[in-house]
Amino acid sequence: MENLIKALQIFLKYGNPNYPTHCTHDVLYIKIDPSLVSAEDKAALVLLGFNEDEDFNCFSSYRYGSA
C-alpha cells in the first residue's frame, strides 16, 4: 500500500480531479494527463507500477487492479 500512496502523491501534484480513478478488467486507471507529468515523475511512477496509457490519455497499473 505504501507504493500506491507514493504514486497518488505524485499524481496529486498534477491535478485533483473529482473522479480520479477507474478500474476495469483488473487495471487501475488514474485520470491524470501524462503530458503534464515531468520525466522524473514518470520514471518514479514506472517504478511504483504505473505506465502511460496512450489509448486513454492517463496512467494505468495492473499491480493495483481489482483482482
PLY file of the C-alpha trace (Angstrom):
ply
format ascii 1.0
element vertex 67
property float x
property float y
property float z
element edge 66
property int vertex1
property int vertex2
end_header
0.00 0.00 0.00
2.93 2.34 0.65
3.90 2.43 -3.04
0.32 3.16 -4.08
0.21 6.12 -1.69
3.55 7.39 -3.03
2.19 7.19 -6.57
-1.02 9.00 -5.63
1.03 11.78 -4.02
2.90 12.24 -7.30
-0.36 12.32 -9.26
-1.78 14.92 -6.88
0.93 17.36 -7.99
-0.66 17.35 -11.47
-4.33 17.63 -10.63
-7.07 16.79 -8.21
-9.99 15.54 -10.33
-13.32 14.75 -8.68
-13.28 11.18 -10.03
-9.57 10.33 -10.40
-9.71 6.54 -10.69
-11.38 3.85 -12.73
-10.89 0.08 -12.56
-11.65 -2.25 -15.46
-10.54 -5.82 -16.07
-8.02 -5.71 -13.21
-6.44 -2.46 -14.40
-6.43 0.68 -12.25
-6.58 3.89 -14.29
-5.59 7.30 -12.91
-7.06 10.15 -14.91
-4.04 12.46 -14.99
-2.84 13.64 -18.40
0.66 12.20 -18.96
1.74 15.26 -20.95
1.57 17.29 -17.72
3.86 14.95 -15.75
7.62 15.56 -15.63
10.02 12.94 -16.97
11.42 12.46 -13.46
7.97 11.76 -12.02
7.10 9.44 -14.91
10.22 7.41 -14.14
9.24 7.24 -10.46
5.70 6.18 -11.40
7.05 3.33 -13.55
8.98 2.03 -10.54
5.77 2.30 -8.50
3.84 0.25 -11.07
2.17 2.90 -13.27
2.67 3.38 -17.00
1.34 5.88 -19.50
-1.78 4.63 -21.25
-1.81 6.31 -24.66
-5.22 4.86 -25.59
-6.97 6.67 -22.74
-4.53 9.57 -22.13
-3.95 8.62 -18.50
-1.87 6.24 -16.38
-2.63 2.61 -15.68
-1.42 -0.20 -13.46
-2.02 -3.93 -13.31
-0.37 -4.03 -9.88
-3.23 -2.25 -8.11
-6.18 -3.52 -10.13
-9.39 -5.02 -8.83
-8.24 -8.64 -8.53
0 1
1 2
2 3
3 4
4 5
5 6
6 7
7 8
8 9
9 10
10 11
11 12
12 13
13 14
14 15
15 16
16 17
17 18
18 19
19 20
20 21
21 22
22 23
23 24
24 25
25 26
26 27
27 28
28 29
29 30
30 31
31 32
32 33
33 34
34 35
35 36
36 37
37 38
38 39
39 40
40 41
41 42
42 43
43 44
44 45
45 46
46 47
47 48
48 49
49 50
50 51
51 52
52 53
53 54
54 55
55 56
56 57
57 58
58 59
59 60
60 61
61 62
62 63
63 64
64 65
65 66
